[in-house]
Amino acid sequence: MPIQILPARLANQIAAGEVVERPASVVKELVENSIDAGATRIDIEIEKGGSKLIRIRDNGFGIAKDELTLALSRHATSKITTLDDLEAIVSLGFRGEALASISSVSRLTLTSRTVAQEEAWSAYAEGRDMTVKLKPAAHPIGTTIDVVDLFFNTPARRKFLRTEKTEFTHIDELLKRIALSRLDITINLRHNGKQIRQYRAAQTKVQVEKRLAAVCGSNFLQHALEVELEHGELKFHGWISAPEGARAQGDIQYCYVNGRMMKDKLINHAIRQGYESSLLANQYAAYILFIEISPHDVDVNVHPAKHEVRFHQARLVHDFIYQAIYGALQQSASLSNMPMSELTHDHEVESEIVIPNNKETYFPPMKEYVRQPYQESIDKTEQLRKAVDSTPSYPNKAPSDSWVSNKPSQKELNTYKALLSPANESKASLYNQVKEARLNQVVPEIVEKCVPMVSATSNEAAPLGKVLTIVEKVFALLQQDGQLQLLDLRYAEFVKSYGQLNSVHFEPLKAQPLLIPISIGIEEEICNKVLDYALFLKPLGIDLKVKNKTNIIVMAVCQPIRQQNLQQLIPNLLRYLDSINPSLEQVIIWLSHQIQHEEASYSTAQAIQLVMELEQLWGSELPKFNKKLLKNIDITQAVQAFSHE
């Protein structure tokens, strides 16, 4: 067969194979065109799941009469004109294939009017011969597109359509994603003459809440954390669910890059890593996230359906997203478990960030905001200060007699619980305001490739320094005040676990119920004492019950040991208790040594996380571990060895 140019109709139908997968694909292309045209209201009408009729009406700029015929031609667009435009695409559409491809497999009518025209004009095209017919029409400023009898001339494609209900479900889900991407646009959806969705434009916080609730449900809002992070031209904002709001399926996962809906592997990987230590394997995060980046730093022309993008600085973007997610979850967790003595102190909403003198090596500081939205705040924080008496600061060692005498009274604890009670809305919102207060904490500074960490701590804190690289897989090379040090990451894991468990000296650790309680066999002699041991272990968040003479049930454990092999750890713990009758401090040390970590080697990002967690947990008392944790590196001899004579 000789080489030849394909006829226009055949070429359009081939292109339609990529552009028009199903009715939802048509809706996507046409709604995105309406958004690009500056529409503030879009009405979508569907019949029979989109196979019979898809009508999109908007109040955008419209299309001039002289351009209507050209608009239905292949590779015709007003969104790019030169190669430079292709390198910095700011519109949702740009290839100029949508209308031509859709008209090649349907009966399409395009009616539009611009501000400069006194009357509207209608263009009709049918897949058979692609001839465009123009005639005057009555229409307000804007555009209406009718797509009738989709795939009427391609029965092989039509037979692959699913049921009317299934196809409409795809359209409904698509419009949810679009409704979240542009909160400022009103979107209405009708199916078979019935109003199904009405997303009103959201300008105020209350309106945004209603729109989010309409799309994602009220349960998402209940556990939502609002995140905003900015660094140069790279911005990241949106809402993520706290671990308590994890879902059994990934049905609320929306991500956008410069307003474009994304299902990008790099972005998804960064988000999963951020949640890795917060969720179980069978749990899914819920999030609505927006990434804004310079159009010159992202290529959107790498996927037929434009679902994926390519970042010029992929590593930087990946770590930026990861740090934002991980930092938000860690800050939320630390605020939730914060002692009352810390909660009742005044804190600035934005903490000061310590930047090294050598500013050329670092990016400017990033602003980070993490807050729980959708509860009214109360400005009078003094009410909380008066409600609860002052309590001692967090002790990082075994309790002494003097500390025990200063423990919070039962009255104080009852007052604290009352403030947390959701039954009292005003008190709950008061607590929420205090919870939103920004603490002086470690703030990540992202640097290309190595992503070092700069500590922003109080004067009493003891920062470990900046992570430079990993040495021999299990050591981190640190730099602080011109001194190089090696950090033993394996011992650092022990110090971290010890710090997490050691907080029991102030208040009981939170018990996290297991999805499926674990039944464990154990010696009858020990099983007879389990009730006593259960009372002893309860402050550590370990909940045990007796099943029978030789079996116990693990109902819940604290977060530090959640990921451990509990079928081995719990019996060994009970045997340890039975052997020497240890104190609580001895049990904490024993458990800290038992906690196993899977990392045979560490990445720079993992080392950064670990350093951040150690600094947050221990503060000024961290140096007491330095003997085993850090080793100074003397580079004097190496420097002197350089001879240029």
NORZIQUI-V420928 format. One record per residue. N is the residue number from 1. RES is the residue in one letter. OMEGA is omega in radians with two decimals (999 if undefined). Layout:
n = [N | N]
res = [RES | RES]
omega = [OMEGA | OMEGA]
//
This chain:
n = [1 | 2 | 3 | 4 | 5 | 6 | 7 | 8 | 9 | 10 | 11 | 12 | 13 | 14 | 15 | 16 | 17 | 18 | 19 | 20 | 21 | 22 | 23 | 24 | 25 | 26 | 27 | 28 | 29 | 30 | 31 | 32 | 33 | 34 | 35 | 36 | 37 | 38 | 39 | 40 | 41 | 42 | 43 | 44 | 45 | 46 | 47 | 48 | 49 | 50 | 51 | 52 | 53 | 54 | 55 | 56 | 57 | 58 | 59 | 60 | 61 | 62 | 63 | 64 | 65 | 66 | 67 | 68 | 69 | 70 | 71 | 72 | 73 | 74 | 75 | 76 | 77 | 78 | 79 | 80 | 81 | 82 | 83 | 84 | 85 | 86 | 87 | 88 | 89 | 90 | 91 | 92 | 93 | 94 | 95 | 96 | 97 | 98 | 99 | 100 | 101 | 102 | 103 | 104 | 105 | 106 | 107 | 108 | 109 | 110 | 111 | 112 | 113 | 114 | 115 | 116 | 117 | 118 | 119 | 120 | 121 | 122 | 123 | 124 | 125 | 126 | 127 | 128 | 129 | 130 | 131 | 132 | 133 | 134 | 135 | 136 | 137 | 138 | 139 | 140 | 141 | 142 | 143 | 144 | 145 | 146 | 147 | 148 | 149 | 150 | 151 | 152 | 153 | 154 | 155 | 156 | 157 | 158 | 159 | 160 | 161 | 162 | 163 | 164 | 165 | 166 | 167 | 168 | 169 | 170 | 171 | 172 | 173 | 174 | 175 | 176 | 177 | 178 | 179 | 180 | 181 | 182 | 183 | 184 | 185 | 186 | 187 | 188 | 189 | 190 | 191 | 192 | 193 | 194 | 195 | 196 | 197 | 198 | 199 | 200 | 201 | 202 | 203 | 204 | 205 | 206 | 207 | 208 | 209 | 210 | 211 | 212 | 213 | 214 | 215 | 216 | 217 | 218 | 219 | 220 | 221 | 222 | 223 | 224 | 225 | 226 | 227 | 228 | 229 | 230 | 231 | 232 | 233 | 234 | 235 | 236 | 237 | 238 | 239 | 240 | 241 | 242 | 243 | 244 | 245 | 246 | 247 | 248 | 249 | 250 | 251 | 252 | 253 | 254 | 255 | 256 | 257 | 258 | 259 | 260 | 261 | 262 | 263 | 264 | 265 | 266 | 267 | 268 | 269 | 270 | 271 | 272 | 273 | 274 | 275 | 276 | 277 | 278 | 279 | 280 | 281 | 282 | 283 | 284 | 285 | 286 | 287 | 288 | 289 | 290 | 291 | 292 | 293 | 294 | 295 | 296 | 297 | 298 | 299 | 300 | 301 | 302 | 303 | 304 | 305 | 306 | 307 | 308 | 309 | 310 | 311 | 312 | 313 | 314 | 315 | 316 | 317 | 318 | 319 | 320 | 321 | 322 | 323 | 324 | 325 | 326 | 327 | 328 | 329 | 330 | 331 | 332 | 333 | 334 | 335 | 336 | 337 | 338 | 339 | 340 | 341 | 342 | 343 | 344 | 345 | 346 | 347 | 348 | 349 | 350 | 351 | 352 | 353 | 354 | 355 | 356 | 357 | 358 | 359 | 360 | 361 | 362 | 363 | 364 | 365 | 366 | 367 | 368 | 369 | 370 | 371 | 372 | 373 | 374 | 375 | 376 | 377 | 378 | 379 | 380 | 381 | 382 | 383 | 384 | 385 | 386 | 387 | 388 | 389 | 390 | 391 | 392 | 393 | 394 | 395 | 396 | 397 | 398 | 399 | 400 | 401 | 402 | 403 | 404 | 405 | 406 | 407 | 408 | 409 | 410 | 411 | 412 | 413 | 414 | 415 | 416 | 417 | 418 | 419 | 420 | 421 | 422 | 423 | 424 | 425 | 426 | 427 | 428 | 429 | 430 | 431 | 432 | 433 | 434 | 435 | 436 | 437 | 438 | 439 | 440 | 441 | 442 | 443 | 444 | 445 | 446 | 447 | 448 | 449 | 450 | 451 | 452 | 453 | 454 | 455 | 456 | 457 | 458 | 459 | 460 | 461 | 462 | 463 | 464 | 465 | 466 | 467 | 468 | 469 | 470 | 471 | 472 | 473 | 474 | 475 | 476 | 477 | 478 | 479 | 480 | 481 | 482 | 483 | 484 | 485 | 486 | 487 | 488 | 489 | 490 | 491 | 492 | 493 | 494 | 495 | 496 | 497 | 498 | 499 | 500 | 501 | 502 | 503 | 504 | 505 | 506 | 507 | 508 | 509 | 510 | 511 | 512 | 513 | 514 | 515 | 516 | 517 | 518 | 519 | 520 | 521 | 522 | 523 | 524 | 525 | 526 | 527 | 528 | 529 | 530 | 531 | 532 | 533 | 534 | 535 | 536 | 537 | 538 | 539 | 540 | 541 | 542 | 543 | 544 | 545 | 546 | 547 | 548 | 549 | 550 | 551 | 552 | 553 | 554 | 555 | 556 | 557 | 558 | 559 | 560 | 561 | 562 | 563 | 564 | 565 | 566 | 567 | 568 | 569 | 570 | 571 | 572 | 573 | 574 | 575 | 576 | 577 | 578 | 579 | 580 | 581 | 582 | 583 | 584 | 585 | 586 | 587 | 588 | 589 | 590 | 591 | 592 | 593 | 594 | 595 | 596 | 597 | 598 | 599 | 600 | 601 | 602 | 603 | 604 | 605 | 606 | 607 | 608 | 609 | 610 | 611 | 612 | 613 | 614 | 615 | 616 | 617 | 618 | 619 | 620 | 621 | 622 | 623 | 624 | 625 | 626 | 627 | 628 | 629 | 630 | 631 | 632 | 633 | 634 | 635 | 636 | 637 | 638 | 639 | 640 | 641 | 642 | 643 | 644 | 645]
res = [M | P | I | Q | I | L | P | A | R | L | A | N | Q | I | A | A | G | E | V | V | E | R | P | A | S | V | V | K | E | L | V | E | N | S | I | D | A | G | A | T | R | I | D | I | E | I | E | K | G | G | S | K | L | I | R | I | R | D | N | G | F | G | I | A | K | D | E | L | T | L | A | L | S | R | H | A | T | S | K | I | T | T | L | D | D | L | E | A | I | V | S | L | G | F | R | G | E | A | L | A | S | I | S | S | V | S | R | L | T | L | T | S | R | T | V | A | Q | E | E | A | W | S | A | Y | A | E | G | R | D | M | T | V | K | L | K | P | A | A | H | P | I | G | T | T | I | D | V | V | D | L | F | F | N | T | P | A | R | R | K | F | L | R | T | E | K | T | E | F | T | H | I | D | E | L | L | K | R | I | A | L | S | R | L | D | I | T | I | N | L | R | H | N | G | K | Q | I | R | Q | Y | R | A | A | Q | T | K | V | Q | V | E | K | R | L | A | A | V | C | G | S | N | F | L | Q | H | A | L | E | V | E | L | E | H | G | E | L | K | F | H | G | W | I | S | A | P | E | G | A | R | A | Q | G | D | I | Q | Y | C | Y | V | N | G | R | M | M | K | D | K | L | I | N | H | A | I | R | Q | G | Y | E | S | S | L | L | A | N | Q | Y | A | A | Y | I | L | F | I | E | I | S | P | H | D | V | D | V | N | V | H | P | A | K | H | E | V | R | F | H | Q | A | R | L | V | H | D | F | I | Y | Q | A | I | Y | G | A | L | Q | Q | S | A | S | L | S | N | M | P | M | S | E | L | T | H | D | H | E | V | E | S | E | I | V | I | P | N | N | K | E | T | Y | F | P | P | M | K | E | Y | V | R | Q | P | Y | Q | E | S | I | D | K | T | E | Q | L | R | K | A | V | D | S | T | P | S | Y | P | N | K | A | P | S | D | S | W | V | S | N | K | P | S | Q | K | E | L | N | T | Y | K | A | L | L | S | P | A | N | E | S | K | A | S | L | Y | N | Q | V | K | E | A | R | L | N | Q | V | V | P | E | I | V | E | K | C | V | P | M | V | S | A | T | S | N | E | A | A | P | L | G | K | V | L | T | I | V | E | K | V | F | A | L | L | Q | Q | D | G | Q | L | Q | L | L | D | L | R | Y | A | E | F | V | K | S | Y | G | Q | L | N | S | V | H | F | E | P | L | K | A | Q | P | L | L | I | P | I | S | I | G | I | E | E | E | I | C | N | K | V | L | D | Y | A | L | F | L | K | P | L | G | I | D | L | K | V | K | N | K | T | N | I | I | V | M | A | V | C | Q | P | I | R | Q | Q | N | L | Q | Q | L | I | P | N | L | L | R | Y | L | D | S | I | N | P | S | L | E | Q | V | I | I | W | L | S | H | Q | I | Q | H | E | E | A | S | Y | S | T | A | Q | A | I | Q | L | V | M | E | L | E | Q | L | W | G | S | E | L | P | K | F | N | K | K | L | L | K | N | I | D | I | T | Q | A | V | Q | A | F | S | H | E]
omega = [-3.10 | 3.08 | -3.12 | 3.09 | 3.14 | 3.02 | -3.08 | -3.11 | -3.14 | 3.12 | 3.12 | -3.14 | 3.05 | 3.10 | 3.13 | 3.09 | 3.08 | -3.04 | -3.02 | 3.10 | -3.13 | -3.13 | 3.13 | 3.11 | 3.10 | 3.13 | -3.13 | -3.09 | -3.06 | 3.11 | 3.09 | 3.06 | 3.12 | 3.12 | 3.10 | -3.13 | 3.07 | -3.12 | 3.02 | 3.08 | 3.14 | 3.11 | -3.13 | 3.10 | -3.07 | 3.01 | 3.12 | 3.08 | 3.14 | -3.14 | 3.14 | -3.09 | 2.92 | -3.14 | 3.13 | 3.14 | 3.14 | 3.11 | -3.12 | -3.05 | -3.10 | -3.12 | -3.13 | -3.11 | -3.06 | -3.08 | -3.09 | 3.14 | 3.14 | -3.12 | -3.13 | 3.09 | -3.12 | 3.13 | 3.06 | -3.11 | 3.08 | -2.95 | 3.04 | 3.13 | -3.09 | 3.10 | 3.10 | 3.10 | -3.13 | -3.13 | 3.14 | -3.08 | 3.13 | 3.13 | 3.12 | 3.08 | 3.13 | -3.03 | 3.11 | -3.12 | -2.94 | -3.05 | 3.13 | -3.12 | -3.13 | -3.12 | -3.13 | -3.12 | -3.14 | 2.99 | -2.97 | 3.06 | -3.12 | -3.13 | -3.06 | 3.08 | 3.09 | 3.12 | -3.08 | -3.08 | 3.09 | 3.12 | 3.13 | 3.09 | -3.08 | 3.10 | -3.12 | 3.10 | -3.12 | -3.03 | -3.01 | -3.08 | 3.05 | 3.11 | -3.09 | 3.14 | -3.12 | 3.03 | 3.14 | -3.11 | 3.06 | -3.07 | 3.07 | 3.12 | -3.07 | -3.04 | 3.00 | 3.11 | 3.08 | 3.07 | -3.04 | 3.06 | -3.14 | -3.13 | -3.13 | -3.09 | 3.07 | -3.08 | 3.12 | 3.10 | -3.06 | -3.08 | 3.11 | 3.06 | 3.11 | -3.12 | 3.14 | -3.13 | -3.12 | -3.12 | 3.12 | 3.09 | 3.09 | 3.11 | -3.14 | 3.14 | 3.10 | -3.11 | 3.02 | 3.13 | 3.13 | 3.14 | 3.10 | -3.10 | -3.12 | -3.12 | -3.08 | -3.10 | 3.05 | -3.11 | 3.11 | -3.12 | 3.07 | 3.09 | -3.11 | 3.07 | -3.11 | 3.08 | -3.11 | -3.12 | 3.05 | 3.13 | -3.12 | 3.11 | -3.08 | 3.12 | -3.13 | 3.14 | 3.14 | 3.13 | 3.07 | 3.11 | -3.11 | -3.13 | 3.10 | 3.12 | 3.14 | -3.10 | -2.98 | -3.14 | -3.10 | -3.13 | 3.09 | -3.14 | -3.10 | -3.08 | -3.03 | 2.98 | 3.13 | -3.04 | 3.06 | -3.10 | -3.07 | 3.10 | -3.10 | 3.13 | 3.13 | -3.12 | -3.09 | 3.12 | -3.14 | -3.10 | 3.05 | 3.13 | 2.98 | -3.14 | 3.13 | -3.14 | 3.13 | -3.08 | -3.13 | 3.10 | -3.09 | -3.07 | 3.08 | 3.13 | -3.07 | -3.12 | -3.07 | 3.05 | -3.07 | 3.11 | -3.10 | 3.11 | -3.04 | 2.91 | -2.98 | -3.08 | -3.12 | 3.14 | -3.14 | 3.13 | 3.13 | 3.13 | 3.12 | 3.11 | 3.12 | -3.13 | -2.94 | -3.09 | -3.07 | -3.05 | 3.02 | -3.08 | -3.09 | 3.10 | -3.12 | 3.09 | 3.01 | -3.09 | 2.98 | -2.97 | -3.14 | 3.08 | 3.11 | -3.06 | 3.12 | 3.13 | 3.13 | -3.08 | -3.14 | 3.11 | -3.11 | -3.06 | -3.08 | -3.10 | -3.10 | -3.14 | 3.11 | 3.11 | -3.12 | 3.10 | 3.06 | 3.13 | 3.10 | 3.08 | -3.02 | -3.11 | 3.13 | -3.13 | 3.14 | -3.10 | 3.08 | 3.13 | -3.12 | -3.11 | 3.14 | -3.13 | -3.08 | -3.14 | 3.13 | -3.13 | -3.14 | 3.14 | 3.11 | -3.14 | -3.12 | 3.10 | -3.14 | -3.07 | -3.03 | 3.06 | -3.12 | 3.11 | 3.10 | -3.11 | -3.07 | 3.07 | 3.08 | 3.11 | 3.07 | 3.11 | 3.07 | -3.10 | 3.09 | -3.13 | -3.13 | -3.12 | -3.14 | -3.14 | -3.10 | -3.04 | -3.12 | -3.10 | -2.99 | 2.96 | 3.03 | -3.11 | 3.12 | 3.04 | -3.10 | 3.08 | 3.07 | -3.11 | 3.04 | -3.05 | 2.90 | 2.94 | -3.14 | 3.13 | 3.09 | -3.04 | -3.02 | -3.14 | 3.11 | 3.11 | 3.12 | 3.14 | -3.13 | -3.08 | -3.08 | 3.11 | 3.12 | 3.10 | -3.08 | 3.11 | -3.05 | 3.12 | -3.12 | 3.10 | -3.13 | -3.08 | 3.05 | -3.13 | -3.12 | 3.13 | -3.13 | -3.13 | -3.14 | 3.14 | 3.13 | 3.11 | 3.11 | 3.11 | 3.13 | -3.13 | 3.12 | 3.10 | 3.12 | 3.14 | 3.14 | 3.12 | -3.13 | -3.05 | 3.12 | -3.12 | 3.12 | -3.00 | -3.10 | 3.13 | 3.12 | 3.12 | 3.07 | 3.10 | -3.14 | 3.13 | 3.13 | 3.14 | -3.13 | -3.09 | -3.14 | 3.09 | 2.98 | -3.03 | 3.13 | 3.12 | -3.07 | 3.01 | -3.05 | 3.08 | -3.10 | 3.01 | -3.00 | 3.13 | 3.13 | -3.11 | 3.06 | -3.09 | 3.02 | -3.03 | 3.09 | -3.11 | -3.10 | -3.09 | -3.14 | -3.11 | -3.14 | -3.12 | -3.06 | 3.10 | -3.13 | -3.10 | 3.11 | -3.14 | 3.11 | 3.00 | -3.02 | 3.09 | 3.09 | 3.08 | -3.09 | 3.04 | 3.11 | 3.13 | 3.10 | -3.13 | 3.05 | 3.14 | 3.01 | 3.11 | 3.09 | -3.05 | 3.11 | 3.09 | 3.09 | 3.09 | 3.10 | -3.14 | 3.10 | -3.13 | 3.13 | 3.12 | 3.13 | -3.12 | -3.07 | 3.13 | 3.09 | 3.13 | 3.09 | 3.12 | -3.11 | 3.07 | -3.12 | 3.09 | 3.12 | -3.09 | 3.08 | 3.12 | 3.05 | 3.12 | -3.06 | 3.06 | -3.05 | 3.07 | -3.12 | -3.09 | -3.09 | -3.13 | 3.12 | -3.12 | 3.12 | -3.11 | -3.03 | -3.13 | 3.09 | 3.13 | -3.14 | 3.09 | 3.13 | -3.06 | -3.07 | 3.09 | 3.10 | 3.11 | -3.14 | -3.09 | -3.11 | 3.05 | 3.12 | 3.11 | 3.05 | -3.04 | -3.07 | -3.12 | 3.04 | 3.13 | 3.07 | -3.08 | -3.08 | 3.07 | 3.09 | -3.06 | -3.08 | -3.11 | -3.06 | -3.05 | -3.12 | 3.06 | -3.02 | 3.13 | 3.03 | -3.04 | -3.06 | 3.08 | 3.11 | 3.10 | 3.13 | 3.09 | 3.11 | 3.10 | -3.10 | -3.02 | -3.04 | -3.13 | -3.00 | 3.02 | 3.13 | 3.13 | 3.12 | 3.12 | 3.12 | 3.13 | -3.13 | -3.14 | -3.14 | 3.09 | -3.08 | -3.09 | -3.10 | 3.10 | -2.99 | -3.02 | 2.99 | 3.05 | -3.05 | 2.99 | 3.11 | 3.14 | 3.12 | 3.10 | 3.12 | 3.12 | -3.09 | 3.10 | 3.14 | -3.12 | 3.11 | -3.13 | 3.12 | -3.08 | -2.93 | 3.12 | -3.05 | -3.13 | -3.13 | -3.11 | -3.13 | 3.08 | -2.98 | -3.08 | 3.13 | -3.03 | -3.00 | 3.01 | 3.11 | 3.10 | 3.13 | -3.11 | -3.10 | -3.12 | 3.13 | 3.13 | -3.12 | -3.11 | 3.10 | 3.12 | -3.11 | 3.12 | 999]
//
